[in-house]
Amino acid sequence: MKERDIIIIGSGPAGLTAAIYCGRAGHKSLVVEGVPSGGQLLTTSEVENFPGFPDGISGPELIENMRKQAERFGAEFVMKDVTSVDFMSYPFKVNAEGDEYSARAVIISTGAKARYLDIPSVEVFKGKGISACATCDGFFYRDSILYVIGGGDTAVEEAIFLTKFAKEVNIVHRRDQLRAEKYMQDKLFENPKIHVIWDSVVLDIVGTKESGVQGLILKNVKTDEVTERPADGIFMGIGHSPATTVFKDQIVLDEKGYIICTDGAKTSVEGVFAAGDVRDPQFRQAVAAAGTGCKAAIEADRFLRDVLTK
């Protein structure tokens, strides 16, 4: 049993910020990174809205800088996935692929994962024309016809990025207006490569296992018209699901699986805190995640000081 003051589960901006603050408070902390480490920023080519970088910074570079800062303040890192936790006993126990650790406080910052359309053909073509990460796979679609599914910030950001490579990008949205922030919508509508297909949903995806995606079948939800369109690739921009499966029977979650927090970062278990997208179904921004990472670390420090004085 390897004991720490604080275990931080997850290594995105929330977890790394928490690690920085825990170290500065003098606590011995362990970051169980997850595989892959770094969170969603690791697949973000350019971050333009994180304070302090007027010219922007790449996601991987920002994560690397935050990690180095956490290491400077004594954080230890383990690149493994957490497979089980025990928050019913104290100190808390965290199992990471066979290695068991204990801690007097835990900060959960496991983030949220991209969602895919719930149709059988999606599973057939994952990695063969279907992706949820434009920055990961956009390079492979030069001079292609691409589709992005969704209407929020994620979909718009993906579409704009894909215009660097594709000759045409189409957004398929089930409503008649986008939900993305105005600044992003302005950038989208100014781009001649991007077209929005309103009031439409995907019925099926066409192609073969050998050649991958070749097209998709759309239905207009207002007219019931069904059309088939050629496509070289389809990118999902329909939101995320919180990575909380391992915590399901240990702390209180909402109906969508997000961790419910009170008083800043406190979960339903005293001494267990949450930060970042795993508790945030609304904002999903790096700076917001970092802010909750700060809150969680301060809350954990206060909890440990109270424990020591009892």
C-alpha positions in Angstrom: 0.0 0.0 0.0 1.5 3.3 -1.2 0.1 6.2 0.9 -0.2 9.8 -0.1 -1.7 12.9 1.4 -3.8 13.5 -1.8 -4.4 11.4 -4.9 -5.5 13.3 -8.0 -7.2 11.2 -10.6 -6.8 12.7 -14.1 -4.2 14.9 -15.7 -6.0 17.5 -17.7 -6.0 21.2 -16.8 -8.2 20.6 -13.7 -6.0 17.8 -12.4 -2.7 19.5 -13.1 -3.9 22.8 -11.5 -5.0 20.8 -8.5 -1.5 19.2 -8.3 0.2 22.6 -8.4 -1.9 24.0 -5.6 -1.6 20.8 -3.5 2.2 21.0 -3.9 2.3 24.6 -2.9 0.3 23.8 0.2 3.0 21.3 1.2 1.1 18.1 0.5 2.5 14.9 -0.9 0.3 14.2 -3.9 0.1 11.6 -6.6 -1.4 12.2 -10.0 -2.9 9.0 -11.6 -2.8 10.3 -15.1 -5.0 7.9 -17.1 -4.1 6.6 -20.5 -3.7 8.6 -22.6 -2.7 11.4 -20.2 -3.3 15.1 -20.6 -7.1 15.3 -21.2 -8.8 16.8 -24.2 -6.2 19.6 -24.5 -3.7 17.0 -25.7 -5.6 16.8 -29.0 -6.3 20.6 -29.3 -4.0 22.2 -31.9 -4.4 25.8 -30.8 -5.8 27.3 -27.6 -6.6 31.0 -28.1 -8.7 31.7 -25.0 -6.5 30.6 -22.1 -5.4 33.8 -20.2 -1.7 34.7 -20.4 -1.1 33.6 -24.0 -2.0 36.6 -26.3 -0.8 34.7 -29.4 -2.3 31.4 -28.4 -0.6 28.2 -27.5 -1.0 24.6 -28.6 -2.9 22.2 -26.3 0.0 19.8 -25.8 2.4 22.6 -25.0 0.0 24.1 -22.4 -0.4 20.7 -20.8 3.4 20.1 -20.7 3.9 23.5 -19.1 1.3 22.7 -16.4 2.8 19.3 -15.8 6.3 20.7 -15.3 4.9 23.3 -12.9 3.2 20.5 -10.9 6.4 18.5 -10.9 8.3 21.6 -9.6 6.1 21.6 -6.6 6.7 17.9 -5.9 3.8 16.1 -7.7 4.4 12.5 -8.6 2.9 11.0 -11.7 1.7 7.5 -12.6 0.5 6.8 -16.2 -2.2 4.2 -15.4 -5.9 4.0 -15.4 -7.8 3.8 -12.2 -9.7 0.5 -12.1 -11.5 0.8 -8.8 -11.8 3.0 -5.7 -13.0 2.6 -2.1 -14.4 5.7 -0.6 -16.3 3.9 2.0 -13.3 3.3 4.2 -10.6 5.8 5.4 -7.9 6.4 4.3 -9.4 6.2 0.8 -8.1 3.5 -1.5 -7.4 3.8 -5.2 -6.5 0.9 -7.4 -4.6 1.6 -10.6 -4.2 -1.4 -12.8 -3.1 -3.6 -9.9 -1.2 -1.1 -7.8 -3.1 0.1 -4.8 -2.6 3.5 -3.2 -4.2 5.1 -0.1 -4.8 8.8 0.5 -6.3 11.0 3.1 -8.0 13.1 0.4 -8.9 12.5 -3.3 -9.5 14.9 -6.2 -11.4 13.4 -9.2 -10.6 15.2 -12.5 -11.2 12.4 -15.0 -13.0 14.7 -17.6 -15.5 13.7 -20.2 -15.3 11.7 -23.4 -16.8 12.4 -26.8 -20.1 10.9 -27.7 -21.0 9.1 -30.9 -24.2 8.7 -32.8 -26.2 5.7 -31.6 -26.5 3.9 -34.9 -24.9 0.5 -35.8 -22.9 1.8 -38.7 -20.9 4.1 -36.4 -19.2 1.2 -34.7 -18.4 -0.3 -38.1 -16.6 2.8 -39.4 -14.9 4.1 -36.2 -11.3 4.7 -37.3 -12.3 4.1 -41.0 -13.9 7.5 -41.7 -15.5 8.3 -38.4 -13.7 10.3 -35.8 -14.4 12.4 -32.7 -11.2 14.4 -32.9 -10.5 16.8 -35.8 -7.0 17.7 -34.5 -6.1 14.0 -34.3 -7.3 13.0 -37.8 -8.0 16.0 -39.9 -4.6 15.7 -41.6 -5.7 12.5 -43.2 -8.6 14.2 -45.1 -6.8 16.6 -47.4 -9.1 17.8 -50.3 -12.0 15.7 -48.9 -15.7 16.2 -48.4 -16.3 16.1 -44.6 -19.3 16.3 -42.3 -19.5 17.4 -38.7 -22.4 16.3 -36.6 -23.7 18.8 -34.0 -24.4 22.5 -33.4 -22.6 23.5 -30.3 -19.1 24.9 -29.7 -17.5 21.5 -30.2 -19.0 21.0 -33.7 -18.2 24.5 -34.8 -14.6 24.3 -33.6 -14.1 21.0 -35.3 -15.6 22.3 -38.6 -13.4 25.4 -38.6 -10.3 23.3 -37.9 -11.1 20.8 -40.7 -11.1 23.6 -43.3 -7.3 23.6 -43.1 -7.4 20.3 -44.9 -10.8 19.6 -46.5 -12.2 21.2 -49.7 -15.7 21.2 -48.2 -17.0 20.9 -44.6 -20.7 20.4 -43.9 -22.3 20.8 -40.4 -25.4 18.6 -39.9 -27.6 20.1 -37.2 -31.1 18.9 -36.1 -32.3 22.4 -35.3 -32.6 25.7 -37.3 -29.9 27.6 -35.4 -26.6 26.8 -33.8 -25.9 26.7 -30.1 -22.2 27.8 -30.3 -21.0 31.1 -28.9 -21.4 34.0 -31.3 -17.7 34.6 -31.9 -17.4 31.0 -33.1 -20.5 31.3 -35.3 -19.2 34.4 -36.9 -16.0 32.7 -37.8 -17.9 29.7 -39.2 -20.3 31.7 -41.4 -17.4 33.8 -42.8 -15.6 30.6 -44.0 -16.6 29.8 -47.6 -15.7 26.1 -47.2 -18.3 25.5 -44.5 -22.0 24.8 -45.2 -24.7 24.1 -42.6 -27.4 21.5 -43.3 -30.3 22.6 -41.0 -33.1 20.6 -39.4 -31.4 17.3 -40.3 -30.3 14.0 -38.6 -28.1 11.1 -39.7 -30.1 7.9 -40.5 -27.2 5.8 -41.6 -23.6 5.8 -42.8 -22.7 4.3 -46.1 -19.4 2.5 -47.1 -17.5 -0.7 -46.9 -15.1 -2.1 -44.4 -12.3 -2.1 -47.0 -12.8 1.5 -48.3 -14.3 3.1 -45.2 -17.0 5.8 -45.2 -18.3 6.7 -48.6 -21.5 8.7 -47.7 -24.3 9.3 -45.3 -28.1 9.3 -45.3 -29.8 12.3 -43.9 -33.4 13.0 -43.0 -34.9 16.5 -42.7 -36.9 16.5 -39.5 -39.4 19.1 -40.8 -40.1 17.7 -44.3 -39.2 14.0 -43.8 -37.1 14.2 -47.0 -34.4 11.6 -47.1 -31.2 12.2 -49.1 -27.9 10.4 -49.6 -24.7 12.5 -49.8 -21.1 11.6 -50.6 -18.7 11.8 -47.7 -15.0 11.0 -47.2 -15.2 11.5 -43.4 -17.6 12.2 -40.6 -16.6 13.9 -37.3 -18.7 13.8 -34.2 -19.3 17.1 -32.3 -22.4 16.1 -30.3 -21.1 16.5 -26.8 -19.4 14.4 -24.1 -20.1 11.8 -21.4 -18.4 12.1 -18.0 -15.7 9.5 -17.2 -17.4 8.4 -13.9 -18.1 4.7 -14.4 -15.6 3.7 -11.8 -17.2 6.0 -9.2 -20.8 5.0 -9.8 -21.4 3.3 -6.4 -19.0 5.5 -4.4 -20.3 9.1 -4.8 -23.5 10.8 -5.9 -23.9 11.5 -9.6 -26.6 13.3 -11.5 -28.8 11.6 -14.2 -26.2 12.1 -16.9 -23.4 10.7 -14.8 -21.7 14.0 -13.8 -20.4 14.4 -10.2 -22.6 16.6 -8.1 -20.7 19.1 -6.1 -21.6 21.5 -3.3 -19.7 24.4 -1.6 -17.2 24.7 -4.4 -15.8 21.2 -5.0 -17.1 18.9 -2.4 -18.7 15.6 -3.4 -21.1 13.5 -1.4 -18.2 11.9 0.4 -16.3 14.1 2.9 -12.7 14.3 1.8 -13.4 13.5 -1.9 -13.5 16.4 -4.3 -14.1 16.9 -8.0 -12.8 19.3 -10.6 -13.1 20.0 -14.4 -15.4 18.5 -17.0 -16.3 15.5 -14.9 -18.5 17.8 -12.8 -19.2 20.5 -15.5 -21.8 19.6 -18.2 -22.2 23.3 -19.2 -18.9 25.2 -19.8 -16.2 22.6 -20.7 -13.5 25.1 -21.0 -9.8 24.7 -20.0 -9.8 27.8 -17.9 -13.0 26.8 -16.1 -11.5 23.3 -15.5 -8.3 24.9 -14.1 -10.4 27.1 -11.8 -12.2 24.2 -10.3 -8.9 22.4 -9.9 -7.7 25.3 -7.8 -10.9 25.1 -5.7 -10.7 21.4 -5.2 -7.0 21.7 -4.0 -7.9 24.4 -1.6 -10.9 22.5 -0.3 -8.7 19.4 0.1 -6.0 21.3 2.0 -8.7 22.7 4.4 -10.1 19.2 4.9 -6.7 17.8 5.7 -5.9 20.6 8.2 -9.2 20.0 9.9 -8.4 16.2 10.1 -5.0 17.0 11.7 -6.5 19.2 14.3 -9.1 16.7 15.4 
